[in-house]
């Protein structure tokens, strides 16, 4: 086994020197910041029968450090005895190259962990942990798993920083999943039992109108059609109003268009006897003047109308965050996750709810009316998010394994 200590101005340069001097099969044993940059200790030929246990590695590193100190002491003195220097160096080298035999299974485990650490160092330069505080190897593995699930770095930091030291990464990961469940604000919407007034906000195509149809259908089945009223604020797109009218006709409920003069509170007074009032809105851009008119109508209703942000799970994390920023001035009461059946990563939407504290009230998971709308379950959502991450890893690893087998 050959062990080498390399110092460079940054981690990327250090890893590049490791590859140049020890080859691509080198294993990173340790890394740390020093006064002039980063110090990396790497080893090559790290195979069974050629390397000691971790204690042996530490002993060899200490010997190498002693060798370097000896060289520095001898270098400034030209009159020093060169033969004594060589004799001392040879003695150290003989000790350094005397490995101890140990269990193959233990070596395999250690080699696997060290390779994982090397991969993490290469692929995670610039993570929030680099500059803020040191991260242990176990924490780095847990942080990476959080990223695989798709949750935002800020939430990943919050989760990992609260974990207690465990015997294994898997034990800590189970605790991390429990913390995610606790962080996810879930507040099931009691519309089916109590009714109420609800306005659904969100971007175009988020599933607002279809979700209203599902909610209305379930309520009609339990309480009757006369107890439901649908209202549209979308006076700008004929097709959107027609879709809501179609749902209303099928269910046998009333469908009204809000007046353009902004007198939504007056319209709500006229339907005060209705147990459930569902308000559909237009997905308008913030710079659109109609968007401000729409928000003004809803704000005029006060807390009598609960404003719910519809977040399509098929959208990217940045889009979901922008949607929240776009509609938060409406004084949101909660959010709805839609299109779970089309989703491949739950983490971004869960991050919006966890980081903003916006309660999750409903989840839809298909096109069928009235079946595909449900109350949320934090435990099921977090477990599903992890399952999606595992499936994604399998999909990516399969082509790599096939290429390696060629």
QUIFENPE-V636614 format. One line per field, one symbol per residue. ss: DSSP state (H for helix, E for strand, L for the rest). phi: phi as a letter, one per 20 degrees, with the letter a starting at -180 (. if undefined). burial: # if it has 16 or more other C-alpha atoms within 10 Angstrom, else .. A space follows every 10 residues. Layout:
ss->???
phi->???
burial->???
This chain:
ss->LEEEEEEELL HHHHHHHHHH HHLLLLEEEE EEEELLEEEE EEEELLLLLL LLLHHHHHHH HHHHHHHHHH HHHHHLLLLL LHHHHHHHHH HHHHHHLLLL LLLHHHHHHH HHHHHHHHHH HHHLLLLHHH HHLLLLHHHH HHHHHHHHHL LLHHHHHHHH HLLLLLLLHH HHHHHHHHHH HHHLLELLLL HHHHLEEEEE ELLLLLLHHH HHHHHHHHHH HHHLHHHEEE EELLLLLHHH HHHHHHHHHH HLLEEEELLL LLLHHHHHHH LLLLLEEEEE LLLLLLLLHH HHHHHHHHHH LHHHLEEEEE EELLLLHHHH HHHHHHHHHH LLLEEEEELH HHLLLLHHHH HHHHHHLLLE EEEELLLLLL LLEELLLHHH HHHHHHHHHH HHHHHHHHHH HHHHHL
phi->.ddcdcdbfb fffffffgff ednfefdfea baecgdqcdc dccclecfnd cefgffffff ffffffffff fffeffdfef ffffffffff ffffffddfd fbffffffff ffffffffff ffecfnfgfg eeafcfffff fffffffffo ffgffggfff fefefcfbff ffffffffff fffffdbgfe ffedmpdcdd dqffnfofff ffffffffff fedoffeccd cdeeedcfff ffffffgfff emdfcddfff fnefgfffff dffffccdde ceedffefff ffffffffff emefdeedee dffeefgfff ffffffdffe mfdrccedmf fdedbeggff fgffeemffe dbcdcrefdd fecbffcfff ffffffffff fffffffgff ffffef
burial->..######.. #..##.##.. .#...####. #......### ####.#.#.# ###...#..# #.##..#... .......... ........#. .#...#..#. ......#... #..#####.. #.......#. .......### ########## ###.###.## ........#. .##.###### #.#######. ##..###### ###..##### ########## ..#.#.#### #####....# #..##.##.. ########.. .#.##..#.. ...####### ##.#.....# #..##.###. ....###### #####.#..# #.##..#..# .######### ...####### ####...### ######..## .##.####.. ######.##. .......... ......
